[in-house]
Amino acid sequence: MVFRLRPLAVAVLGLSVSSSAAQARAETQLDTQLVTARGYAAEALDTPQAVEVLHAPGATGAVAGALLRGKPGLAAQSDGAWGQNPVLRGLKKESVVVMVDGVRMNSAQPQGAIASFLDLGLLERAEVVKGPGSVLYGSGAMGGVVNLITPDVGFSADEKLGGRVGARFSSVDKGVAGAALLTRSSENSALVLGVAGRDVGDYRSPDGREDRTGYQSGTLLAKYKHKLNEDLTLGVNLQRHEDEDVWYPGSARVQGFRVPLPNDQFKLVPLGEVSIHSPEQRRELYALGVDARLGEGMLSAEIYRQEVFRQIRAYTERYAKNNVRNDVTFATNGAKARYVFPLLESHLLTVGVDTWTMKGDPERYMGNPATNFDAIVRNDPFSRGRVESRGVFVQDEFELGATRMVAGARYDRVSGEAARKGWGASAETNGLKKSDSKLSWSVGVVHPLAEGLNIYGNIGRAYRAADMRERFEDSARGDGYYHVGNPQLDPELSTSFELGLKGDSKGLQYQLAAFHTRIDDYIAGRITGQTTATGVSIKRTENLDKVTLHGIEGSVSLPVGAFVADAGFTWLRGKNHQDDEPLFQMPAPELTLGIGQPAERGFWWRAQLRAVAEQDRIARRFTNGTENATAGFVTADAEFGWQLGRLGAFESAALAVQLSNLADKRYHEHQTEGVSGKELAAPGRGIALSLNGSF
């Protein structure tokens, strides 16, 4: 195999540069191409990083984290049915950049998962890039990038109208979900309209119904592109997602409230079990983009505003009331631009700028048990918080004989400040501003060993600046601790190395990767052994000296007669060097085995076993003994269905039946939130029926 960068190919690839045009054209092979890893449509086989392209059915009724489990190097940190944080090679939350259509969603939320603010019924695919991605995506892309991509439609010579509808019914949570998409295209315009919703009840585990795991949600999507001429296209992307009645069962803690008495004495007033929940939360996105052909290259630019609003409540069982009410909106205004162009006929150059500003000004009100929580006192965690990021980057792709090189560098300046930290007499107004400048870089190499077989390697440096919550928030959280923010935190800095193989030939597809990551100044909340005046144990956010992660992962898919067999595995280790112990909440080693009979029309089926090892490598010192070992488990799942072809008004229709946890195994993932030893059990045996049609 010989790589060639031709000017015509560059111009075609340039059409997919911006997030407003980030989805591949209709003729693109989505199974082998992705846009997230290199900033434009490129073959996964030729990309010098481990990647995954995950597809979702038309109406799954699930959240994004459900796509990740069982995939090499991927996992999900869960708290109930809704909260599903992506975990990439052991890194999670703010160490992974989560995007929708190329716009980052990370938003300083301590509870739940930002990736769940999208209905999978409106998802075309999720692209996952594992390993450092700060060159293209800035702060936070140390574990990698998850890009949730909604459907797009290209222009067409003749006017076309199409779409899809789907519905899903599930027994384990008595859930109902549905999604509908309408597309319209012509020579100069393209439109996508989408709506999705789900009503999920409390799910059943082998222990019975798990209280407060149900919720309701709805999503709206509108995307439009207009071609002014052959060299200039404008686009708009509007999204709104709303959830209601979301609870976080893993946050439940038995707590008390210490009421001051004379002579420096206190009286402990028990609150019973206290749980965090969100009566309402929503995400809104407004984005305008432009794609313009300039010379032999393509310029893509976009401006956007994204708002994440949440009502956060702490509910005490003893009083049957919310003892804490917190309303907060994290609003991000951003702009970015990239120019992709050929240079000297052997280089493909990408240059770009990226800037965003996130603001947050939470309002928190706390009740007093002495007055049955009728007397409400304002107690904001911080005031007028602000984080700004400004970055410039360059990436060059070129060839040395048969070897392809991808090298890039980025310079960022990130600043954080707040008007006030804390409330009342103990509030702080000084020392709340800090700015940091960081250089990120990466070098990747891909070399063909044979037709359809490439060896690759990469080394890179990424970083993560502290988020608003880590800098400024002093408050009790759902883990039962009072967290103290630190405005002077240094950014985390990671150095990663990866070596791997990718193969795709005669139906045999496989990839194998080994990696090592070192993170200096790792940011984490440490249990101090101290308590607040009301008796709540304190965690202080600080920089650890060093943590390291290393592992091996791989997958293979091959035809076996009329069937297709597949397998995947993950082996991962993390170490906290400051405490000389395993890193907190590391995913356990796991293996998946599957076999099925695919069919473009007619009957199809697939069965899978997932075996997860015991995780007894736990953090004892760092967590003060609150992380417990997790037993291993094996689950069996199966699915079958019919591709019906043309049916009535539908050009194609499909019926699918999914059988999950066939043995009704009681288990929980090691990343499940909850009191040690009392984590929420995963859903038990269930059956789901899906109906989908396209027209």
N, C-alpha and C positions, 0 to 999 in steps of 0.2 A: 504494500500500500504506500502510495506517495501522496503527500499533502500538497495542494496548490491553492494559492490565494489569487483568484482572477478578479479583475476590476468589475466584471459583470456580476459575479457572485457577491462581491462586496456591496454593490448597489442593492441587490435583492435582500441580503441580510440586513442592510440598513433600515429597511422598512419596518423591522420589528424592534427597533432600539428602545423607544420610549415605553413607559408603563401604559400610556394611552393606546399604544399599538404593540404592547408586549406580547400578546397572544399571537401564536403562529398563524399564518394564513391557512385557508382551507386545505391547500395542497400539501402543507407541511406534515411530515410523519411525526405525530406527537409522541409516539412510543419511543422514538430514538432521539428526538430533538428537544432542547429546552432553552429558555432564554435567560434564566436567572444566573447561571454559573459565570457566563462571560459577557452578559449585558446585551446579547443579541442571539438570534436563533442559531444554535450550533449542535452538532452531533454529540450525544452523551458519550459515545465510544471514543471521541477525540478530545474529551475534556479531562484535564489533569487533576481531577478531584473525584471522590466518590459522590455519586448523585443518585437520587431516586425520583421517578416520576410516578405519582400516585393518582389513580383515577377513582372517582366516586360515581355511583349510580345516580340516576336522575332525581330520586327522592329517597334519601337514606334515613332522615329523621335523626341523624347523629351529629356529633360535633367533630371538629377537625382532628382532635387528638386520637379519635378512634381509627383513623387511617394509618397511624404510625406503628401501632403495636404489632410485633412479629416481624418487622422489617429490620434488616441489618443496621446496627448502630442507632436505631431509633427506639424511643419509648415515649410514654406519656405520664406526667405527674398528675394525679387525679384527686379531686375532692368532691365526691358526689357524681351525679350523672352529667352535670353541665361543665364543671371546671376541669379542663383537660389541657394542661400545659405541655407543649412539645419538649422532649428531652433528646438532645443530639449528642451522642458520645459522652453522656454523663453530665452535660451542661444544660441548663434550663433557664426559664424566665428571662431576665434581662441579658443573659449571656447568649441568647439566640434571637436574631432579628426575625420577627414575624411580619409579613407583608400581605396586603391584598392588592392585586394588580400592580405590584411594584411600589406601593405606598406603605411605609412602615407603620405598624399599629402599636408598638410598645408604648405603654402609658403609665408607668409608675403605679401599678395596682398591686397591693399586697395580697389580695384574696382573689381566687378564681384564676381564669386563664383568658388572656386577650385573644388567643386563637379561636375561642369559642364564639366570638362575635361575628360569625358568618354561618349561614345555613348551608350544609353540604348539598342540599338540593339545587343550589345555584352555583355549584362549583364545577368547573370543567376539569381541572386537574390541580394537584399540588406538586410543586417542584421543590425538592429538598437538596440543598448543597451542604455537604458535611465538611467541617474544617473551616479555617479562617477565611472570612469574606469581607474584611474591613476595607480593602482597597476599593471595592465598588459600593459598599453599604455602610461604612463608617462604624461608629461606636456600637458595641454589642455583638458584632458578628464573629465571636470567638468560637462558639460551638458550631456555627453555621447559619444558614438562612432557610426559612420556610416561606415560600411564596404561594399564596392561595390565589388561583387565577380563575376569574369568572369568564363565561363564554363571550366570545367576540364574533363578529361576522365581517367578512371582507366585502369589497365592492363587486358588483356583477354587471355584465353588459346588459342583461335584461332584468326587469324588476322581479324580485323573488320574495315570497312570503313563506315563512316556515316557523318551526318551533318544536317544543316538546312539553309533555305533561307527565306527571308521575305521582303515585300515591304509595304509602307504605303503612302497614298495620302490624304491630308487634305485640306479642303476648306478655313478655317479661315485664313490661312497664305499662301495658294497656295503652300504648302510644299510637297516635295518628299523626301522620306527616304528609305534606303534599307540596309540590312545586310546579310552576308553569313558566315557560319561557316563550317569548314571541320574538322572531327576528324578521327584519325587512331590509332588503338591500337593493340598490340600483347602481347605475354607473357612477353617481357622485355622492351617494349617501348610504349609510348603514346604521341600523337601529337595533338595539337589544332591550327588551323590557322583561323583567322577571319579578315573580312574587313567590314566596315560600313561607310555610308556617308549620309549627308542630305543637302538639299538646301531649306532654309526657307525664304519666303518673308515677307514683313511687314504684321503683322496680323491685322485683322479687329476687332475693338471693336464697341459697339453701337454708338460711336462718329464718326466712319469712320476708314479708314486705319491709323494706328499709325506709323508715320515715324520712320525709322531707328530701326526697331525691327527684321529685317531679318538678316541672316548670312548663311555661308556655313561651313561645317566641314567634316572631314574624320578621321577614326580611323583604325589602324592596330594592330593585336594581334597575337603573336606566343608563344606557350607554349609547352615545351617538357620535358618528364621525361624518364629516363633510369634506369632500375633495373640492378645493377651490380651483386647482388645476393639477396637472400631472406631477408637479413638484411640491405641492403644498396641501396638507391635510390638517384639519382642526378636529378636536375631539373633546367630549365631555363625559365624565363618569360620576354618577350620583348613586349613593348607597345609603340605606338606613336599615339598621338591625335593632330590634328591641326585645328584651327578655322581661318576664314578669315572674315574681315569686320564686326566686332562685335562692336555695339554701346551701350552706357549706357544712355538711355533717362532720367533716374532719376537724372543724373549728370548735366543736362542743367541748367545754371544759367546766368542771365544778369550780366555782369561784366564790369569793367572799369580798365584802367591802368593809374596810376598817374606818370606823367613825371616831374622830378625835374626842377624847374626854379630858377633864382637868388633870393637872399634874403629869402631863406628857403621857397619859395612858390612852389606850385605844379599845374600842369595842368592835368585835368582829360580827358583822351582819351577813349571814349566808345568803347568797344569791341563787344557790342551786346551780343547775347546768345553764351555761351561757353559750349561745350559738350566734354566729354571724350569718346574716342573710341580706338579700337585696330585693326589696319589693319591686324596684324598677331599675333597669339599666339599658343604655342604648349607645350605639355607635353611628355617627353620621359622617359621610365623606362627600366632599365637593371638590372635583378636580377638573382642570382645563389643560389640554395638551395640544401640542403642535408638532408635526413631522414635516421637515422641509429638506428637499434635496439641494445641497450646496456643492457645486462642483461634482466630484466623483464620490462624495460622501453624503451622509445623512445626519442632519441635526434634529434632535428630539429635545423638547423642553416641556415642562409641566409645572403648574402652580396648584397648590391644594390646601384645603383646610379640613382637618379631621377633629371631631369632638367625641370624647368618650365620657359619658355622664353615668354616675352610679349613685344610688341611694344605698348606704351601708348602715345596717342596724345590728346592734348587739341585743339579743333577746334573752331575758332571764326567766327561767321556768317558774321559779318561786313566786314571782310577782306577776307573771303572765304579761309582761310589758317589755318594751325596748328601753333599756337603761342607757343606751348610747345611740344617738342619731348623727349620721355623718353624710352630707351631700357634697359631691365634688364633681367638677368638670375639668378634665385635662384637655385643653385645646391646643392643637399643633398647627401652625402655619408654616408651609414649606414651599420650596422651589428647587428645581433641579434641571440640569441640562447636560446632554451628552452629544458629542460629535464623533461619528465613526467614519474613517476614511482610509483609503489605501495610500501607502507611502513607498515610493521606489519600487512598486509592483511586487515586492516581497514582504511588506509589512502591512498589517492591519492595525491601525492606531485608534484608540479610544481616549478622548480627553473629556473631562467633565467637571462640573461644580455641583455642590449639594449643600443646601442650607435649610435649617428648620429651627423653629422656636416653640417650645412647649411651655404653657403657663398653667398653673393650678393654684386655686385659692379655696381650700376646703372649709366648710362650716361644720363644726362639731358641737353637739349639745349633749350634756351629761346630766342624768337625774340623780337624786339623792334618796337612798333607801329609807332614810329617816322620815321622809315625807311621802313614802309610797311612790316615789319617782314623779310626784306631781310638780315639784319645784325643779325647773330645768335651768341649768347653768351653762352658758356658752364657754367652750374650751377648745378653740381651734388648735390643731397641731402645728400649723405654720400659716403665714400670711404672704400672699403674692409671691409664690414660688415661681422660679423661671430657670429653664435650662436652654442654652443656645448652642447650636453646632454649626460650624462653617468649615467646609472641606473642598479641596481640589484634588483631582486624581488624574493619572494617565496609565494606560495599559497598552502594551505592544504585543502583537502576535506575529511571529515570523518563523522561518524555516532555516534549519541548518542541515542540508541534505534531506534525508527522509525524516528528520526529527523536527517536531513542532515545539516551539517555545512560547509560553505565555508569561509575561512579566509585567508587574505593575507596582505603582507606589501612590500613596495618598498622604496629604498633610491636612490635619484637622486641628481646629481650636474649639474647645468646649468650655463654656462658662456656666456657672450656676450661682444663683443668689436668691435671697428671700428678704422680705421686709422685717419679718419677725419669726423666731423659732420658739414655740411654746406659747403659753398664755399666762396672764396675771403677773404676780410679783416675780415669778421665776423666769419670765420671758427673756429671750436673748435677742439683741438687735445688732451686735457687733460680731465680726468674724464670720459672717454668713456668705461671703463671696469668695469664689475660687475659680481660677481659669487654668486650663492645662492645654498644652500643645503636644500632639502625638504624630509620629510618622509610622504609617503602616506600609507593608510591602509583601509581595509574594512572587515566587518564581516557580513555574510549572513546566514540566517536560513530558511529552508523549512521543513514544517511538514504536513503530510497527515491528513486531517480531515475525508475523506472518499475516496472510490475508484474514482480516477479521479478528486479529489478536494484537492488542497494544499493551505495552508496559508503560507505566507513568510514575512520576514522582513530583512532589511539590514541597516547598518549604515556605513558610510565611509568618508574618507577625501581625497580630491583631490587638485590639484594645477595647476596653469598656469603661467609660466614665460613669461615675456614680449617678443613679437616678435621683429624682426629686425626693422620693420617700426616704432613701438611704441618707440623703444629705440633711434633711430638715425635720422629718417627722418624729416626734416623741409621742408615742401612744401605745395603748394596749391593743394587741392583735389576736386573731383567731387561734394562734398557737398557744395562748395562755400566758404569754410574756409581755412585759412592757418594753417596747423597743425605743432606744435612744439613738437619734440620728447624729451624723457627724459631718458638718459642712466642709471639713478639710480633708476628706478622703482623697487618696491618690487613685488615679485610674488603674484598673487591672491591665496587665500587659502579658500577652501570650506569645509563645514561639512554638510553632507546630511543624512536624515533619510527617509526610505520608508517602508510602510506596505501595503500588498496586498493579493489578492486571485486570484488563477488560477484554472479553471475547464475545463475538456475535457472528456465528457461521453455521449455515445449514441447520437452522433451528435451535442450535445450542447457544445459550446466552449465559454468561457468568461474569462475576466480578469478585475480586479479592483485594482487601486493603489492610495494611498494618500502619498504625499511626502512634505518635507520641506528642503530647502537648504539655508544656510547662507554663504555668500562670504565676506571675509575680504580683505581689500586692493584691492578692485575692480578697474580695470584699465579702464579708459575712457577718451575721449577728452572733456575737459570742455571749454565752451565759456568764454573768459576772459573779454570781453568788450573792448579789445585793438585792434589796427589795425597795419598792417605792413606799411612800408614807402610808399607802393603803394596802400594803402587803403583797403586791404583785412582783414576781421575780423579774429582774432586769436583764435584757439583752442589749449590748451596745454594738453598733455597727462599726467595724474596724477593718484594717488591712492585715491579712495574714502574710507571713513571709513568702511562702511558696506552696503551690500544690502542683502535682503532676498527674496526668492521665495517659494511659496507653492501652492499646487493645488491638484485636484482630476481628475482622468481620467479612462476611462473604455471602454470595447467593449464586444459585445455578438453576437453570430451567432447560429441560431437554425433552424431545419427543421420545416416547417409548411405544412403538407401534401406533395405535390409534389414540393413545393417551399422551398427556404432557405431565411430567413429574417436575417438582421444584423443591428446593430446600434453601434455607438461610440460617445463618448463625451469627451470634455476637458474643465476644468475650472482652470484658472491660475491667480495668483496675484504676482506681483513683487513690491518691495519697495526700494527706494533709501533713506536710513536713514539719510545720511548727509544733504540732501536737504529736507527731510521729505515730500516726494511726490512719486507717482508711478514711477517705473523703466521705462526707455525709451523703447518704441517700443515693448510693451508686446502683445502677441497674444490675441485676444478676445475669450471669451467662444464660443464654437461651438458644434453642434450636427449633426450627419449624420444618415440617415435612408435609408436602402436599402432592396430590395427584388428581387429575381430572380429565374430562373429555370435552374440549371446547367445540363450539359449532357456530358458524355464521348464521345458519338457519337450523331449526329443529331443536332437538333435545340436547342439553349440556349438563354437566355436573362437575363438582369438585369437592374433595374432602381434605382436611388439614388437621395435623397434630401439632400442638405447640407445647414444648417442654421447657420449663424455666427452673433453673437450679436454685437450691437454697442460697440465701444471701446472709452469711454470718460474718462478713467483713463489715463491721459497723463502727461508727464514730462514738466512742464512749466519753472521752475527755471533752471534746468540743461540744457535745450535746448534754453533758452532765448526766449521762446514762439514760437519756430519753429516746435514743434510737434502738430498736430491738431487731433481732434477727427475724428473717421471713422464711417460712418453709417453702420448699420447692413444690411445683405442681405441674400437671399435664392436663391440657384441655383438648377436646375434640370438637371440631365444627364441620359442617357440611352445607352445601347449597346446590340447588339444581333448578332448572327452569327450561323455558321454551322461547326460542327466537321465532316469532310467528310470521315475520315478513309483513306484507301488506294486509291490513285489516280495517275495513270500513274506510273512514276518513284518514287513517294513519298509513303513511308509507311503510313504516315498520313498527312493530309492537313486541313487547316482551313481558313475560311473566316469570318471576323468580321467587323461590322459597328458600329461606335461610334458617338453618338449624344451628343454634349456638350452645356451647357448653353441654354437649349431649349427655355427659355423665353426671350433670348437676354437681360439679365439683365445687367445694367451698375453698376459696382462695382469695388473696388480694395481692396486688402488685406491691413491690417494695417501695415504690414512689407514692403509695396511697397516703394521704394526709390523715392524721388522727392521733388520739392518745395511744402511746406505745402499748401494743398488745390488744388494743380494742379498735383497730382500724376497720373501716367499712368493708364488708365482703363484696366481691364483684358479683355482677348479675348471674343468676342461675340459669337452668335450662330454659330456652325460649325458642319460639318460632316466629318468623316474620314473613309477611307476604308483600311483594312489591309488584306494582303494575306500572309500566312505562310505555309511552308511545311518542313517536315523532312524526311530524307532518311537513 
